[in-house]
Amino acid sequence: PTLRIQGFVVYKGFLNRTLQEEIVEDLRGVAKAAPFIQPVTPSGKKMSVKMTAAGQFGWITDAQGYRYAPRHPNGHAWPEIPTQIAKIWTDVVGVTRQPECCLINYYAEAAKMGLHQDKDEADFDMPVVSVSLGDEALFRMGGPLRSDPTQSIWLASGDVVVMGSQSRRAFHGVDRIKFGTSDLLPKGGRINLTMRVVT
């Protein structure tokens, strides 16, 4: 089923179990080339998620600020976005531009992501596509102002969300993880992929 909530388009159960397992295997290869790191915000606070990326750019945060960078902090270029992941973008967006970044966030049991906007990209006509793998997450969706009312939905493994048009600049976040709701990842937790055009 497809749900439309405040401009967010939610494709429930978009990826079957076999495809989810294949994508997780692809991500192991990405993480070997570009290991997960625990980012630190410009104010010096450690984020609760661990991050890596694939594509021409990765998104990083440190004392110098939030930004896209063409290299992992270890100095190596980011690996290519795996074909099966890039195909999700094509299937749900169908636009001529391909994603230049696939940000990969790992949420352990206590991890969350505060309300934020994706605003470091140059072309807001291009959507952000989010893929959920592993444990369920309580996803909060708002509007273009932080003070706008929000709605929440539980995202399960295999769900895909498209943030475009009116939801492209909307505030959104993850309030909590329902740990143990999926056996996709051997140690539990959730992986969230977000594909975006950067330039």
N, C-alpha and C positions, 0 to 999 in steps of 0.2 A: 504493500500500500504506500501511496505517496501523500504526505501531509504538508500543508502550507500554513506556517505559523509566522505572522508578522513579517512576511517576505522571505523567511527561511523556507527552503524546500527540503523536506526530509524524506529520503527513500529508505523505508524500513526493510531490512532483510535483503538489501541489494546484492550482497556478495554471499554466495553459498559457502559451506564449510570447507570444501576442497580448495576453492580459490583463496579463502582466508589463510589456510595452511601454506599454500604456495607463496603467498605474499609475505608471510612471516619468515619463510625460508629466504626469500629475496632480501628481506631487511637484515637478516643475519650477515649476509654478504656486505651490505652497506655499512653496518656497524663495525665490521672488521677493518674496512678502509677508513672509516670516519667514526671513531669511537664516541659513545655517548659521553656527554659532559653535564655537570650540574651548573647551570648558568648562575652568574651573580649580577644583580641589577646594578645600575649606575650608583645607587645609594649604598651598595655593599651588602645587600641582603641576598642570601641564597634562595633561588627558586625551588619549589618542591618537586618540579618535574625534571627529568633528565632529557637532554635534547641531542639530536644530530640532524643531518639533512642530506639530501641528494639533489643533483641538478647543477645548474650554472652558479647558483648562489645558495648560501645557508644564512639563516638569521641568527645573529649572535648578540649578546649583551655583556657588557663589562663596564669598567670605570669610564670608558670613553663614550658610552651611550648604547642605544639600541640601533641596530643597522643590519643590512644585508652585506655579506662579505663573500668574495669568490673563493676563499680558502677556509678550511677548518682551522681552529686555533693551533693545531699541530703543524700548520704550514702546507699541508697537502690540499690539492684541489678536491672538491666534493665529488663522490662517485656519481655516475649517471643515474637518473630516475629509472628504476626497473620498468620494463615494458608493460607488465601487467598492471602496474600502478598507474602509469601514464594513460593506459586504455580506459581506466575509470573516468578520468577527466573527459576524454573524447566521448564516452558513452552518455555522460550526464550533461555536458556543456555543449559539445558539438560545434565549437568555434574554431576559427582558423589558427589562432595563437595557441601554442602549447605551453604548459607550465614550465617556468624557469627555476622553480624551487619546490621541493617537497620537504617540508619541515616534519620531523619525526619526534614526537614527544612521548616519553614513557611515564605513565602515572603509576606509582606504587600505591599501597593501601591508603596512605594518609595524604596523597598529593591532591592538589586542586589548582585551579587557574582563575584568578580574579577577573571581574568584568573588565574588558578591554576592547578596543577597536583595532582592526588590522589596517594601519594607515601609513606604513612605510613603503608601500608600492607606488609606482608612478602612474599606473593606468587603472582608475577605479571602475572603468567599464568592464574590466575583466573580473570574473567572480573568484571566490575562494571556495575550493572543494575540500570537504573534511570527511575522512574515513575513520570509522571506529573499529578497533580490533581488541578482543579480550573482554575484560570485565565491564559491566554496565557503568555508565557515567550520567550524572544528573546535569544536563546541559541547560544553561540559562540564556534566554534570548531577550534582548531589549530593543531599544530604538537608537536613533542617532545621538541622543543626549543621555548622559549617565543617569539622569534623574527620571528617564522614561520608565513606565511600568514594564515589568518583565514577565515572561512565561517560561516554565521549565518542562523538560521532557527527558525521560530516561532513554539514552542511546545504547543499543546493544551491539554486540559484535556483528559486523557486516552491514551496519547502517551507514548511509552516506548522506551528508548535508551539503547543499549548495547555498552559498551566501552571495547573492547577486542583486542587481537593481536596488530596491529599497533597503535590503538587508546588508548590502555591501559594507556600509559604514556603521552598521549597528553594533552596539555593545553586546558582548556575549562572554560566557565563561563556563567553567566546570566547577560546580559546588562540592561534589564529592564522588568517590568511586564506591560502587557496591562490590566490595572485594569477595572473590570466590564465586561469582555468578557465571564465569566461563572457565573452561579448561583449555582454551586455545594456547595460552602462554604457560609454559611449564612452571614458572614461579608466580603465576597470577599477575594481576595488574592489567593495565590498559595501554595500548599504543594508539595514538591519534596521529594520522597523517593529514597535513593540510597542504594542498597544492595551490600555488599562486603564480601569476605573472608579475615579475618584479619591475621590469624596465618600461 
